[in-house]
Amino acid sequence: MSQVLDPLPPRQDPARGAAPAPADTGGPDAGLSGAELAARYGLSVSGARPPLTRYVRQLWGRRHFILAFSTAKLTAQYSQAKLGQLWQVMTPLLNAGVYLLIFGLLLGTSRGVPDFVPFLVTGVFIFTFTQSCAMAGTRAISGNLGLVRALHFPRASLPISFALQQLQQLLYSMIALVVILFAFGVWPRPSWLLVVPALLLQFVFNTGLALILARVGAKTPDVAQLMPFITRTWMYTSGVMFSLPHMLAKHDLPSWVHTVMQCNPTAVFIDLMRFALIDSFHSDQLPPHVWAIALGWALLSGVGGFVYFWKAEERYGRG
């Protein structure tokens, strides 16, 4: 009796893997490309950059994480030191003491500058705020690759949280600054209220700077090694340890050099803070249209830096 045998399945070569499945020539999805299939079933690329408005909403939804992350970083910064959080105040004070010794006493930059100690300490604290944001922003992505690759969240959360961390650090330093002002006979006056808008504008500028450097540092980690030299040069051209108008008056330089140095963003924010806090620092020592310049720097860096960072959102942590 003859038997009807089922056809044998095609032989699989172990070296080549499983035999290819027969092509599906029917069904509603036949002939559709990958993009068309994704559109039909509402699929999206994992980690793709969202539209800018949605990205802003996602960041706002992570606001509690951003604040908690920045606070935790600040607390852990000196957790291994015996003096603990006292270093948040002592570090900027020691920096100011070194600059006072070298520039104020040895090099004589204090000549012609009334209230030089408050003048110097204010400059050191305000510049350190920007410097620290720049340094932290450079490593915001490259130094947190484990977090970036493990979790899905708006990557801008990291540089923003580092800028918030430095703002909290500055607020601790401001306590020491107020004590120094009192010790040298500088008392509160209505202009102290200008500290709030000046710090707000500087924070927006610093956040934008951190975002820009976070993208640059994520692509080129070697930038982090150059940043100490860049920020040190920046400090010496920002009038931290000396009065810019007095220093520029001693040299026969083109007028555009005066304009560039006085419109330097850190010099602008330092001048605004000195004007707000120190009685002897008068409005004639400020560059023309100083508030407009500060607002312009804040918008240029804050908005421009945010958009610049967002454009590379899908590439962070991918090799």
C-alpha positions as CSV (number, residue, x, y, z in Angstrom):
1,M,0.0,0.0,0.0
2,S,1.4,3.3,-0.9
3,Q,1.7,5.9,1.8
4,V,1.3,9.7,1.4
5,L,4.3,11.3,3.1
6,D,4.4,14.9,4.3
7,P,7.1,16.9,2.5
8,L,10.2,17.3,4.5
9,P,11.1,20.8,5.8
10,P,14.0,22.4,4.0
11,R,17.4,21.4,5.5
12,Q,19.0,24.0,7.7
13,D,22.7,24.6,7.5
14,P,24.0,25.3,11.0
15,A,26.7,27.5,9.5
16,R,24.1,29.7,7.8
17,G,21.4,29.7,10.4
18,A,17.7,29.1,10.0
19,A,16.2,28.9,6.5
20,P,14.6,32.1,5.4
21,A,10.8,32.4,6.0
22,P,8.7,32.4,2.9
23,A,7.8,35.9,1.7
24,D,4.4,37.1,2.7
25,T,2.8,38.1,-0.5
26,G,-0.6,38.9,1.0
27,G,-2.1,40.8,3.9
28,P,-2.8,44.5,4.5
29,D,0.9,45.3,5.2
30,A,2.4,43.8,2.1
31,G,4.7,46.1,0.2
32,L,4.8,48.8,2.9
33,S,8.2,50.3,3.8
34,G,9.5,50.4,7.3
35,A,8.5,54.1,7.6
36,E,5.0,53.4,6.3
37,L,4.6,50.6,8.8
38,A,5.7,52.8,11.7
39,A,3.3,55.5,10.7
40,R,0.4,53.0,10.4
41,Y,1.0,51.5,13.8
42,G,2.1,54.7,15.6
43,L,5.7,53.6,16.2
44,S,8.6,56.0,16.8
45,V,12.3,55.7,16.9
46,S,13.6,54.9,20.5
47,G,15.4,58.0,21.9
48,A,14.4,60.2,18.9
49,R,14.5,63.9,19.5
50,P,11.0,65.3,20.4
51,P,9.7,68.6,19.1
52,L,11.0,71.6,21.0
53,T,7.7,72.4,22.7
54,R,7.2,68.8,23.8
55,Y,10.8,68.7,25.0
56,V,10.2,71.8,27.2
57,R,7.1,70.1,28.7
58,Q,9.1,67.0,29.4
59,L,11.7,69.0,31.2
60,W,9.0,70.7,33.3
61,G,7.6,67.3,34.2
62,R,11.1,66.3,35.5
63,R,11.5,69.5,37.5
64,H,11.4,67.6,40.9
65,F,14.1,65.2,39.6
66,I,16.3,68.2,38.5
67,L,16.1,69.9,41.9
68,A,16.6,66.7,43.9
69,F,19.6,65.7,41.7
70,S,21.2,69.1,42.1
71,T,20.7,69.1,45.9
72,A,22.0,65.6,46.2
73,K,25.1,66.5,44.2
74,L,25.8,69.5,46.4
75,T,25.4,67.5,49.6
76,A,27.7,64.7,48.4
77,Q,30.3,67.2,47.2
78,Y,31.9,67.5,50.7
79,S,30.5,64.4,52.3
80,Q,34.0,62.9,52.8
81,A,35.5,66.0,54.4
82,K,35.5,66.3,58.2
83,L,34.2,69.9,58.0
84,G,31.4,68.8,55.7
85,Q,29.2,71.5,54.3
86,L,31.4,74.3,55.9
87,W,33.6,74.0,52.8
88,Q,30.8,75.4,50.7
89,V,31.6,78.8,52.4
90,M,35.3,78.2,53.2
91,T,36.3,77.4,49.6
92,P,35.4,80.7,48.0
93,L,36.6,82.6,51.0
94,L,40.1,80.9,50.8
95,N,40.2,81.7,47.0
96,A,39.4,85.3,47.8
97,G,42.1,85.4,50.5
98,V,44.7,84.1,48.0
99,Y,43.8,86.7,45.5
100,L,43.8,89.4,48.1
101,L,47.4,88.5,49.1
102,I,48.7,88.3,45.6
103,F,46.9,91.0,43.8
104,G,45.8,93.3,46.6
105,L,49.0,93.4,48.7
106,L,51.8,92.2,46.5
107,L,50.8,93.6,43.1
108,G,49.0,96.6,44.4
109,T,45.8,96.4,42.4
110,S,43.9,97.7,45.4
111,R,45.2,101.3,44.8
112,G,42.4,103.6,43.7
113,V,39.7,101.0,44.5
114,P,37.7,101.9,47.7
115,D,36.3,99.0,49.7
116,F,38.8,96.7,47.9
117,V,38.0,93.6,50.1
118,P,34.3,93.7,49.4
119,F,35.1,94.6,45.8
120,L,37.4,91.6,45.4
121,V,35.3,89.0,47.3
122,T,32.2,90.0,45.2
123,G,34.2,89.5,42.0
124,V,35.6,86.2,43.1
125,F,32.2,84.8,44.1
126,I,30.3,85.9,41.0
127,F,33.0,84.7,38.6
128,T,33.3,81.4,40.4
129,F,29.5,80.9,39.8
130,T,30.0,81.1,36.0
131,Q,33.3,79.2,36.1
132,S,31.8,76.3,38.1
133,C,28.8,76.1,35.8
134,A,31.1,75.9,32.8
135,M,33.3,73.2,34.3
136,A,30.3,71.1,35.5
137,G,28.5,71.5,32.2
138,T,31.5,70.2,30.2
139,R,31.2,66.9,32.1
140,A,27.4,66.8,32.5
141,I,26.9,64.1,29.8
142,S,30.4,62.5,29.5
143,G,30.6,62.1,33.2
144,N,27.2,60.5,33.6
145,L,27.1,58.1,30.7
146,G,25.8,55.3,32.9
147,L,22.7,57.3,33.8
148,V,22.2,58.6,30.3
149,R,22.3,55.1,28.8
150,A,20.2,53.4,31.5
151,L,17.3,55.8,31.7
152,H,15.1,57.7,29.3
153,F,14.8,61.3,30.3
154,P,15.4,64.8,28.7
155,R,19.2,65.0,28.7
156,A,19.1,68.8,29.3
157,S,18.1,67.8,32.9
158,L,21.7,67.1,33.7
159,P,23.4,70.5,32.8
160,I,20.4,72.4,34.2
161,S,20.7,70.5,37.5
162,F,24.5,71.2,37.6
163,A,23.7,74.9,37.1
164,L,21.2,74.8,39.9
165,Q,23.8,73.1,42.1
166,Q,26.2,76.0,41.6
167,L,23.4,78.5,42.3
168,Q,22.8,76.8,45.6
169,Q,26.6,76.9,46.3
170,L,26.6,80.7,45.5
171,L,23.7,81.3,47.9
172,Y,25.8,79.8,50.7
173,S,28.7,82.0,49.6
174,M,26.5,85.0,49.7
175,I,26.0,84.5,53.4
176,A,29.8,84.9,53.9
177,L,29.8,87.9,51.5
178,V,27.2,89.7,53.6
179,V,29.2,89.1,56.7
180,I,32.3,90.6,55.0
181,L,30.3,93.6,53.8
182,F,29.1,94.3,57.4
183,A,32.7,93.9,58.7
184,F,33.9,96.6,56.3
185,G,31.1,99.0,57.1
186,V,28.9,98.3,54.1
187,W,25.2,98.2,55.2
188,P,22.0,97.2,53.4
189,R,20.4,99.8,51.2
190,P,17.6,99.7,48.5
191,S,20.0,98.9,45.7
192,W,20.6,95.4,47.4
193,L,17.2,94.5,45.8
194,L,19.0,94.5,42.4
195,V,20.9,91.4,43.5
196,V,17.8,89.3,42.6
197,P,17.5,90.3,38.9
198,A,21.3,90.3,38.4
199,L,21.6,86.8,39.8
200,L,18.6,85.6,37.7
201,L,20.1,86.9,34.5
202,Q,23.5,85.4,35.4
203,F,21.8,82.0,36.2
204,V,20.1,82.0,32.8
205,F,23.4,82.8,31.1
206,N,25.3,80.1,33.1
207,T,22.6,77.5,32.3
208,G,22.9,78.2,28.6
209,L,26.7,78.1,28.8
210,A,26.5,74.7,30.6
211,L,24.1,73.4,27.9
212,I,26.5,74.4,25.1
213,L,29.5,72.9,26.8
214,A,27.6,69.8,27.7
215,R,27.0,69.1,24.0
216,V,30.6,70.0,23.1
217,G,32.0,67.9,26.0
218,A,29.8,64.9,25.0
219,K,31.3,64.8,21.5
220,T,34.9,65.9,22.5
221,P,35.7,64.9,26.1
222,D,39.2,66.4,25.8
223,V,37.5,69.9,26.1
224,A,37.3,69.2,29.8
225,Q,41.1,69.3,30.0
226,L,41.2,72.7,28.3
227,M,38.5,74.3,30.4
228,P,40.8,75.3,33.4
229,F,43.1,77.2,31.1
230,I,40.2,78.9,29.3
231,T,38.4,79.9,32.5
232,R,41.6,81.2,34.1
233,T,42.2,83.4,31.0
234,W,38.6,84.5,31.2
235,M,39.0,85.5,34.9
236,Y,42.0,87.7,34.2
237,T,40.1,89.6,31.6
238,S,36.9,90.1,33.7
239,G,38.1,92.5,36.3
240,V,37.8,90.1,39.2
241,M,40.9,91.3,41.0
242,F,41.1,94.9,39.7
243,S,39.0,97.7,38.3
244,L,38.7,97.4,34.6
245,P,38.3,101.1,33.9
246,H,41.4,101.9,36.0
247,M,43.4,99.2,34.3
248,L,42.3,100.2,30.7
249,A,43.1,103.8,31.4
250,K,46.7,102.9,32.0
251,H,47.2,101.5,28.5
252,D,46.7,103.1,25.1
253,L,44.4,100.6,23.5
254,P,41.9,101.0,20.7
255,S,38.4,101.9,21.8
256,W,37.0,98.6,20.6
257,V,39.2,96.8,23.1
258,H,37.6,98.8,25.9
259,T,34.2,98.0,24.6
260,V,34.8,94.3,24.3
261,M,36.3,93.9,27.7
262,Q,33.6,95.9,29.4
263,C,30.9,93.9,27.6
264,N,32.5,90.6,28.6
265,P,29.5,88.8,30.2
266,T,31.2,87.9,33.5
267,A,32.5,91.5,33.8
268,V,29.0,92.7,33.3
269,F,27.5,90.5,35.9
270,I,30.3,91.3,38.4
271,D,29.8,95.0,37.8
272,L,26.1,94.7,38.4
273,M,26.6,92.9,41.7
274,R,29.2,95.4,42.9
275,F,26.9,98.2,42.0
276,A,24.1,96.6,43.9
277,L,26.1,95.8,47.1
278,I,28.9,98.3,47.5
279,D,28.3,101.9,48.3
280,S,31.5,103.2,46.7
281,F,30.9,101.5,43.4
282,H,28.9,104.1,41.5
283,S,26.9,104.0,38.3
284,D,29.6,105.9,36.3
285,Q,31.8,102.8,36.7
286,L,29.3,100.7,34.8
287,P,29.4,100.3,31.0
288,P,26.6,102.1,29.1
289,H,23.3,100.2,28.8
290,V,24.6,97.6,31.3
291,W,21.2,96.0,32.0
292,A,20.4,95.7,28.3
293,I,23.8,94.0,27.8
294,A,23.1,91.6,30.7
295,L,19.7,90.7,29.3
296,G,21.1,90.2,25.8
297,W,23.8,87.8,27.1
298,A,21.2,85.9,29.2
299,L,18.8,85.5,26.2
300,L,21.6,84.7,23.7
301,S,23.2,82.0,25.9
302,G,20.0,80.7,27.6
303,V,17.8,80.4,24.5
304,G,20.6,79.7,22.0
305,G,22.3,77.1,24.3
306,F,19.0,75.3,24.9
307,V,18.2,75.0,21.2
308,Y,21.8,74.0,20.5
309,F,21.7,71.2,23.1
310,W,18.3,70.0,22.0
311,K,19.3,69.5,18.4
312,A,21.7,66.7,19.5
313,E,19.4,65.1,22.0
314,E,19.2,61.7,20.2
315,R,23.0,61.4,20.0
316,Y,23.9,61.7,23.7
317,G,25.3,58.5,25.1
318,R,25.4,56.6,21.8
319,G,29.2,56.1,21.4
